[in-house]
Amino acid sequence: MRRFGLISAAILLAVAPAVVTPGFAEEKASVKKAANPVAKAGKGEKVCRVKMQYSGEVKTWTCKVEEPCCVWHEINYVKCGSTITGCL
C-alpha cells in the first residue's frame, strides 16, 4: 500500500509542472496568439482553429501534421498534442 502511495506521488509530480505552467507548453508548441489571427502552415504543419466556449475568443495555432490539436475550454488553453499520448 505504501508503494502505491509513492508511485502516485511520483506520477503527480511528473504531471504537475505541465498543468501548472501552461505558458511554457504553449511557447514550446509554437502556439500562435490572437495578434496573428491568420496563421499559415509551413511544410509538415497544419493550422488549428477553435472558438473558445466561454470567452468566445478564436484561437489559432500551428501543429505538426501528425500531432493532434488539443483544446481545454474549461481553462482556456490550447496546445499541440503528442503522437503517443494524444491530448493528455
C-alpha positions, -999 to 999 in steps of 0.1 A, spaced: 0 0 0 29 24 8 45 17 -26 12 27 -43 13 60 -25 49 66 -36 41 58 -72 10 80 -71 31 109 -57 58 104 -84 32 105 -112 15 136 -97 49 154 -95 57 144 -131 23 157 -144 20 188 -122 46 210 -140 27 206 -173 -5 216 -156 9 245 -135 30 261 -162 8 262 -194 26 293 -207 58 273 -212 40 245 -230 23 270 -253 56 286 -263 72 252 -268 43 241 -291 47 273 -312 12 284 -305 1 315 -325 -15 342 -304 -45 364 -314 -21 390 -326 -16 368 -357 -51 355 -364 -41 343 -399 -17 315 -391 -1 299 -421 11 263 -420 46 256 -433 58 223 -447 47 195 -425 24 217 -404 -13 223 -401 -34 252 -388 -56 246 -358 -85 269 -350 -111 269 -323 -137 293 -308 -135 291 -270 -168 282 -255 -168 306 -225 -149 336 -238 -159 334 -275 -123 341 -284 -110 325 -316 -76 309 -311 -53 299 -340 -21 279 -338 0 256 -358 10 220 -351 29 193 -369 7 172 -393 9 141 -371 1 159 -338 -35 164 -327 -49 199 -319 -58 199 -282 -82 223 -266 -94 226 -229 -123 250 -229 -126 250 -191 -91 265 -186 -90 285 -218 -59 265 -230 -48 251 -264 -17 232 -274 -3 206 -298 -7 171 -285 16 141 -287 16 113 -312 19 88 -283 -4 102 -256 -27 123 -277 -40 153 -257 -31 140 -222 
